[in-house]
Amino acid sequence: KHYHVGGYLVDGNRHDIEHCYYHGTVKDYPGASAAFHTCNGVSGVIHIGNETFVIHPFYGGDLSKHPHVIFEARTKANKGCANSGNLDSWRLSRRTKHLSAGVAGVVEEILQAGVGRNKRDVREATKYIETAIIVDKAMFDKRNGSTRAEVIHDAIQVANIADLYFRTLNTRVSVVYIETWGKNQAVIDGSKDISKAISNFNDYTSRNLFQIERDTTQLLTGETFAGGEAGMAVPETVCTPRAVGISVDVNVYEPHLLAGTMAHMIGHNIGMGHDDGREECFCRDWHGCIMAQSIVGQENVQPYKFSECSKKDYIDALRTGHGLCLLNKPNEIELRRNCGNKVVEEDEECDCGTFEECALDQCCDGITCKLKSEAQCASGACCDQCRLRPKDYICRDSNNECDLPEYCDGEIGQCPSDVFKKNGSPCGLSKTGISGYCFQGYCPTLSLQCEAIWGYGGSAADRQCYEQFNSKGSINGHCGRDANEHYIKCEPENVQCGTLQCKDGERQPVNDGIDQLYSRTIISIKGQEFECKATSGQVGSNSYPEHGLVKDGTPCGDNLICLNQTCVSLFPHVDQTKCPANSQGLECSEHGVCTNTNRCFCDMGWGGNDCSSVVLLTTALPTEALPTPENTIKMEKKETPYESYHGSNTVFLVGVLMSVVGFVFITFTLMALCYRSVVVHRNFSLCLRLVEKK
């Protein structure tokens, strides 16, 4: 709904809302996440470690080239939550110690609905927060005359980012209602205390939104309140009409700030307290978590995860029946689908494109976007001529010692996601010992990189080359370039992370198709000569890293790796989550390796979640795709001796049969000759006597 400046109400059409909101991950960066919308260009946020990047369409210049701008977000706004204290100070009548049997029964009944007689843990059940969003006039004013549709897209993107944060709690934020105010329908006065605004907003929602089925109602405002607070919420009210919150939009170009605030306020509605002052709290991120009272973490880094305390508060609320409404799935808006866009969408089994393209497709029905009756699949590395490849077929082979092969599962045509050894796994074994660590599926040692550039025999140059050249900041040695394209000098601790210095190998680089410069220099230090070979250039477009620099993940010391031409500790980039272990506490039972997905990839002959079970296999498989024993036995090649034995018997029998046939043939030939010599003979003996007389 929309209230115009004149105060009159206009109902909107839910189908006017385009489905263009997505979540994603970042390749080669475990734990990184992203939330985007593509409604009018690409816009969204990317969280990588303690860094947040924002991308927006760039309006101006040659729009036909679809320019975009990307920047690192580092807000310096003095934000904070107006809710004081933690959850314990709010628990006036919370039923945490004495849960009635009636409420407990209702919780169990909901958890068992739709799953037969199997009881589920409340943590495993997907929760849904049905959210109503109201956008006030100040939000419009901040956007310099943006249309209502554009403001709605911004509001839904905020919810999309908040949904990304709540997914870590197995919870989804579902927008069930949006209302925009061209003229405020409740008094939201920035010159007064924010508590007055939330009281007025609560009164408005109770009187006007009682017919809307919702779990919480959130006001997104462009007002700046006198106390400078980022927001406020009524605690422990989820599933009631009083579950409201206010979130202040401090920067229209950084929607994740507003999303983080809204997630914080919804957390209060559910029953989450602040992390501050609670000794048992543990937050994996050093810069803080979402429910910190400051909202913005240390060094102005925006948190995007919930702490262990928040998770405990959440589960306590659900187990006491406080959030029963979160266990029912909302009625989602039906999305418009487009059969023929070559994108397999919901309720589609395939999408071959236009009618002309589908006429050449033997597997997919271009009208219904369903598989043809005789087809098992339509595309993918595990699909061959509309038939699924057998289980355990290698659809993606490993390309180095840190990568792992992927196998078809016999159920879908697509090859499973790429998996590899966990960051920090030792690799690059040489005569002198282990020389590297697996990093994002590769083993980036200096010698391997040098051999790739200079051919067989190429290896890392002595440290003297790195110290001599990379500290200069020249074309032959540097740590990257600054915004003005000037070479950056490497700090002493970073010299091994700058330009790759090599020795030996070929006289010139063996790489083809690279616009590069290279040099070979012999330096003499204290009477000893050192060969230093370096190269620089561009591979492809300017969006790729410069060729000739040391790759990320390359060791630069004990438990140190290069990252962005800086020598840093390895440990923050290693997922500390362990893979399944056996009863002796051995990870993967020492019969497999731990992957980046924290699952065991078992050695040949071993299976189970922890690789402790002996199985009959001809190939090593990831634990989630192990075949059943019956299938395994069928795969064995034990029929080979059987076939060989019966092959020999067959040859012998054929020989005997041919001999018998030959004997019969000769006998009948003789009889035929007898009948030619005598007109009529009554017995065979007479024939023989006639032959003797002749």
Residue pairs with C-beta under 8 A, 6 or more apart in sequence:
1 9
1 10
1 11
1 12
1 178
1 179
1 180
2 9
2 10
2 12
2 148
2 179
2 180
2 181
2 182
3 9
3 10
3 179
3 180
3 181
3 182
3 183
3 185
4 10
4 182
4 183
5 182
5 183
6 183
7 183
12 178
14 333
15 333
15 336
16 149
17 152
17 156
17 333
18 39
19 335
19 336
20 37
20 38
20 39
21 35
21 36
21 37
21 156
21 157
21 160
22 35
22 36
22 37
22 38
22 160
23 33
23 34
23 35
23 36
23 160
23 163
23 164
23 167
24 33
24 34
24 35
24 36
25 32
25 33
25 34
26 32
26 33
26 34
26 46
26 48
28 440
28 441
29 48
29 49
29 440
30 423
30 575
30 596
31 49
31 575
32 46
32 47
32 48
32 49
33 46
33 47
33 164
33 304
34 44
34 45
34 46
34 47
34 164
35 44
35 45
35 157
35 160
35 161
35 163
35 164
35 256
35 259
36 42
36 43
36 44
36 45
36 55
37 43
37 44
37 153
37 156
37 157
37 160
39 153
40 57
40 150
40 153
41 56
41 57
41 66
41 68
42 55
42 57
42 68
43 55
43 56
43 57
43 157
44 54
44 55
44 157
44 161
45 52
45 53
45 54
45 55
45 73
45 161
45 254
45 255
45 256
46 52
46 53
46 54
46 55
47 256
47 304
49 572
50 285
50 286
50 287
50 299
50 301
51 72
51 301
52 72
52 73
52 74
52 256
52 301
52 302
52 304
53 70
53 71
53 72
53 73
54 70
54 71
54 72
54 73
54 253
54 254
54 255
54 256
55 68
55 69
55 70
56 68
56 69
56 70
56 253
57 66
57 67
57 68
57 69
58 67
58 68
58 69
60 67
61 67
73 254
73 256
73 257
73 302
74 300
74 301
75 250
75 251
75 254
75 257
75 296
75 300
75 302
76 300
77 230
77 250
77 251
77 257
77 296
78 228
79 228
79 229
79 230
79 248
79 250
79 257
79 261
79 294
79 295
79 296
80 228
80 229
80 230
80 293
80 294
80 295
81 229
81 230
81 231
81 232
81 264
81 268
81 274
81 293
81 294
81 295
82 194
82 195
82 227
82 229
82 231
82 232
83 232
83 233
83 235
83 268
83 274
83 293
85 273
85 274
86 273
86 274
86 275
86 276
86 277
86 278
87 235
87 271
87 272
87 273
87 274
87 313
88 273
90 235
90 236
90 273
91 236
94 236
94 271
94 320
94 322
95 103
95 320
95 321
95 322
96 316
96 320
99 319
99 320
99 321
103 320
103 321
104 321
106 321
106 324
107 122
107 318
107 319
107 321
107 324
107 327
108 119
110 324
110 327
110 328
111 119
111 120
111 121
111 122
111 125
111 327
112 118
112 119
112 120
122 315
122 318
122 319
122 327
123 170
123 315
124 170
125 170
125 327
126 170
126 171
126 172
126 329
127 169
127 170
127 171
127 172
127 318
127 323
127 326
127 327
128 171
128 172
128 174
128 215
128 326
128 327
128 328
128 329
128 330
129 166
129 171
129 172
129 173
129 174
129 215
129 216
129 238
129 266
129 270
129 326
130 174
130 176
130 213
130 214
130 215
130 216
130 325
130 330
131 159
131 173
131 174
131 175
131 176
131 214
131 215
131 216
131 217
131 218
131 266
132 175
132 176
132 177
132 178
132 179
132 205
132 209
132 212
132 214
132 216
132 217
132 218
133 155
133 156
133 158
133 159
133 175
133 177
133 178
133 179
133 217
133 218
133 220
134 178
134 179
134 180
134 181
134 201
134 205
134 217
134 218
134 219
134 220
135 151
135 152
135 155
135 178
135 179
135 180
135 181
135 219
135 220
136 181
136 184
136 188
136 219
136 220
136 221
136 222
136 223
137 181
137 182
137 183
137 184
137 222
138 188
138 190
138 221
138 222
138 223
139 151
139 154
139 155
139 220
139 221
139 222
139 249
140 146
140 151
140 180
140 181
140 182
140 222
141 222
142 222
142 249
142 252
143 150
143 151
143 154
143 252
146 154
148 180
148 182
151 180
152 178
152 180
154 252
154 255
155 178
155 180
155 220
156 175
156 178
157 255
158 220
158 255
158 258
158 259
158 262
159 173
159 175
159 259
159 262
160 259
161 255
161 256
161 259
161 260
162 173
162 259
162 260
162 262
162 263
162 266
163 172
163 173
163 174
164 259
164 304
165 259
165 260
165 263
165 290
165 304
165 305
165 306
166 172
166 173
166 263
166 266
168 305
168 306
169 306
169 311
169 314
171 314
171 326
173 263
173 266
174 330
174 332
176 212
176 213
176 214
176 330
176 331
177 209
177 212
177 214
185 204
185 208
186 197
186 200
186 201
186 203
186 204
187 196
187 197
187 200
188 197
188 200
188 201
188 219
188 221
188 223
188 246
189 196
189 197
189 223
190 223
190 224
190 225
190 226
191 226
192 225
192 226
193 225
193 226
193 227
194 225
194 227
194 229
194 231
194 232
194 246
195 232
197 221
197 223
197 225
197 232
197 246
198 232
198 233
198 234
198 244
198 245
198 246
201 219
201 244
201 246
202 234
202 242
202 244
205 217
205 241
205 244
206 241
206 242
209 217
209 241
210 241
215 238
215 239
215 243
215 325
215 326
216 238
216 243
216 244
216 245
216 266
216 269
217 243
217 244
217 245
218 244
218 245
218 246
218 247
218 262
218 265
218 266
219 244
219 245
219 246
219 247
220 247
220 249
220 258
220 262
221 246
221 247
221 248
221 249
222 248
222 249
223 248
224 248
224 250
225 248
229 248
230 247
230 248
230 250
230 261
230 264
230 295
231 245
231 246
231 247
231 248
231 261
231 262
231 264
231 265
231 295
232 245
232 246
232 265
233 244
233 245
233 246
233 264
233 265
233 266
233 268
233 269
234 242
234 243
234 244
234 245
234 268
234 269
235 268
235 269
235 271
236 268
236 269
236 270
236 271
236 317
236 322
237 243
237 244
237 269
238 266
238 269
238 270
238 271
238 317
238 322
238 323
238 325
238 326
239 322
239 323
239 324
239 325
239 326
243 269
244 269
245 262
245 265
245 266
245 268
245 269
246 265
247 258
247 261
247 262
247 264
247 265
248 258
248 261
249 257
249 258
250 257
250 258
251 257
256 302
256 304
257 296
257 302
260 290
260 295
260 302
260 303
260 304
261 295
263 290
264 290
264 291
264 295
267 290
267 291
267 306
267 310
267 314
270 313
270 314
270 317
270 322
270 323
270 326
271 313
271 314
271 316
271 317
271 322
271 323
272 291
272 306
272 309
272 310
272 313
272 314
273 291
273 309
273 313
274 291
274 292
274 293
275 281
275 283
275 288
275 289
275 291
275 292
275 293
275 307
275 309
275 310
276 292
276 293
276 294
278 309
280 308
280 309
281 307
281 308
281 309
282 307
282 308
282 309
283 289
283 292
283 303
283 305
283 307
283 308
284 305
285 297
285 303
285 305
286 298
287 297
287 298
287 299
287 301
287 303
288 294
288 296
288 297
288 298
288 301
288 303
289 297
289 303
289 305
289 306
289 307
289 310
290 303
290 304
290 305
290 306
290 307
290 310
291 306
291 307
291 309
291 310
292 303
295 303
296 302
296 303
297 303
306 314
314 323
316 322
317 323
318 326
318 327
335 345
335 346
337 345
337 346
337 347
337 348
338 345
339 348
339 351
339 366
339 367
339 368
339 369
340 351
340 353
340 354
340 355
340 366
340 369
341 351
341 353
342 351
342 352
342 353
342 357
343 351
344 350
344 351
344 369
345 351
348 369
348 370
349 364
349 369
349 370
349 371
349 378
350 363
350 364
350 365
350 369
350 370
350 371
350 378
350 379
351 364
351 369
352 358
352 361
352 363
352 364
352 366
352 369
352 378
353 366
354 366
355 366
357 366
358 364
358 365
358 366
359 366
361 378
362 372
362 375
362 385
362 386
363 371
363 372
363 375
363 377
363 378
363 379
363 383
363 386
364 370
364 371
364 372
364 375
364 378
365 371
365 372
371 377
371 378
371 386
372 386
374 386
375 386
375 387
376 383
376 386
376 387
376 388
376 413
377 383
377 386
377 387
377 388
377 412
377 413
378 386
378 413
379 413
379 414
380 395
380 412
380 413
380 414
380 415
381 389
381 395
381 396
381 408
381 413
381 414
381 415
382 388
382 389
382 393
382 395
382 408
382 409
382 410
382 412
382 413
382 414
382 415
383 389
383 413
383 414
388 408
388 410
388 411
388 412
388 413
389 395
389 408
389 410
390 408
390 410
391 407
391 408
391 409
391 410
391 625
391 627
391 631
392 407
392 408
392 410
392 619
392 621
392 625
392 627
392 635
393 407
393 408
394 405
394 406
394 407
394 619
395 406
395 407
395 408
395 415
395 416
396 405
396 406
396 415
396 418
397 405
398 404
398 405
400 441
400 442
400 443
401 427
401 428
401 438
401 443
402 420
402 421
402 425
402 427
402 438
402 439
402 441
402 442
402 443
403 418
403 420
403 421
403 441
403 442
404 419
404 420
404 421
404 593
404 595
404 601
404 622
405 620
406 415
406 416
406 417
406 418
406 419
406 622
407 416
407 619
407 621
407 622
407 625
408 415
409 416
409 625
416 622
416 625
417 597
418 441
419 595
419 596
419 597
419 599
419 601
419 622
420 438
420 440
420 441
420 595
420 596
421 427
421 438
421 441
421 593
421 594
421 595
421 596
422 438
422 574
422 575
422 593
422 594
422 595
422 596
422 598
423 437
423 438
423 439
423 440
423 553
423 570
423 573
423 574
423 575
423 596
424 437
424 438
424 570
424 571
424 573
424 574
425 437
425 438
425 593
425 594
426 434
426 436
426 437
426 438
427 434
427 435
427 436
427 437
427 438
427 443
427 445
428 434
428 435
428 436
428 443
428 445
428 447
428 448
429 435
430 447
435 445
435 447
435 555
436 443
436 444
436 445
436 448
436 553
436 554
436 555
437 443
437 553
437 555
437 561
437 570
438 553
439 552
439 553
439 554
439 561
439 573
440 552
440 553
441 596
442 551
442 553
444 551
444 552
444 553
444 554
445 460
445 554
445 555
446 459
446 460
446 496
446 500
446 502
446 550
446 554
446 555
447 458
447 459
447 460
449 500
449 502
449 550
449 551
449 554
450 458
450 459
450 460
450 461
450 500
450 502
450 503
450 505
451 457
451 458
451 459
451 505
452 458
452 511
453 500
453 502
453 505
453 509
453 510
453 511
453 535
453 548
454 502
454 504
454 505
454 506
454 509
454 510
454 533
455 505
455 506
455 510
456 505
456 506
457 504
457 505
457 506
458 502
458 503
458 504
458 505
458 506
459 502
459 503
459 504
459 505
460 501
460 502
460 503
461 501
461 502
461 503
461 530
461 531
461 532
461 533
462 503
462 530
463 495
463 496
464 523
464 525
464 530
465 501
465 503
465 523
465 530
465 531
465 532
466 477
466 495
466 496
466 498
466 501
467 492
467 495
468 477
468 523
468 525
468 532
469 476
469 477
469 499
469 501
469 521
469 532
469 534
470 477
470 478
470 479
470 489
470 490
470 494
470 495
470 496
470 498
470 499
470 501
471 477
471 489
471 490
471 492
471 495
472 478
472 489
473 479
473 486
473 487
473 488
473 489
473 490
474 487
475 487
475 517
475 536
476 499
476 519
476 521
476 534
476 536
477 490
477 498
477 499
477 501
477 534
478 487
478 488
478 489
478 490
478 498
478 499
479 488
479 489
479 490
479 491
479 494
479 497
479 498
479 499
479 565
479 566
480 487
480 488
480 498
480 546
480 549
480 564
480 565
481 487
481 488
481 546
482 488
488 565
490 497
490 498
490 565
493 567
494 556
494 562
494 565
494 566
494 567
496 550
496 554
496 556
496 557
496 562
496 567
497 550
497 554
497 556
497 562
497 563
497 565
497 566
497 567
498 549
498 550
498 565
499 534
499 536
499 548
499 549
499 550
500 534
500 535
500 548
500 549
500 550
501 532
501 533
501 534
502 532
502 533
502 534
503 530
503 531
503 532
503 533
504 531
505 533
507 520
508 518
509 516
509 518
509 535
511 547
514 537
514 538
514 539
514 547
515 537
515 538
516 535
516 536
516 537
516 538
516 547
516 548
517 535
517 536
517 537
518 533
518 534
518 535
518 536
519 533
519 534
519 535
520 531
520 532
520 533
521 531
521 532
521 533
522 529
522 530
522 531
522 532
523 529
523 530
523 532
524 530
534 548
535 547
535 548
536 546
536 547
536 548
537 546
537 547
537 548
538 544
538 546
538 547
539 545
539 547
549 565
550 556
550 562
550 565
551 562
552 561
552 562
552 563
552 564
553 561
553 562
553 563
554 561
554 562
555 561
555 562
556 562
556 567
557 567
559 569
559 570
559 571
560 567
560 568
560 569
560 570
561 567
561 568
561 569
561 570
561 573
562 568
563 573
575 596
575 598
577 598
578 587
578 594
578 598
579 587
579 588
579 594
579 595
579 598
579 599
579 600
579 610
580 587
580 588
580 599
580 600
580 609
580 610
580 623
581 587
581 588
581 589
581 610
582 589
582 610
582 612
587 594
587 600
588 594
588 600
588 601
588 602
588 610
588 611
589 600
589 606
589 610
589 611
589 612
591 602
591 603
591 606
591 611
591 612
592 600
592 601
592 602
592 603
592 606
592 611
592 620
592 623
593 600
593 601
594 600
594 601
595 601
595 622
599 609
599 622
599 623
599 624
600 609
600 610
600 611
600 622
600 623
601 620
601 621
601 622
601 623
602 608
602 611
602 620
602 621
602 622
602 623
602 626
603 611
603 620
604 617
604 618
604 619
604 620
605 614
605 615
605 616
605 617
606 612
606 613
606 614
606 615
607 613
607 614
607 615
607 617
607 621
607 623
607 626
608 623
608 626
609 623
610 623
611 623
615 626
615 627
615 629
615 632
616 629
616 632
616 633
616 635
616 636
617 627
617 632
617 635
618 635
618 636
618 637
621 627
627 635
671 684
671 687
674 681
674 684
674 687
674 688
674 690
674 691
675 681
675 687
677 687
677 690
677 691
677 694
678 686
678 687
678 690
681 687
681 690
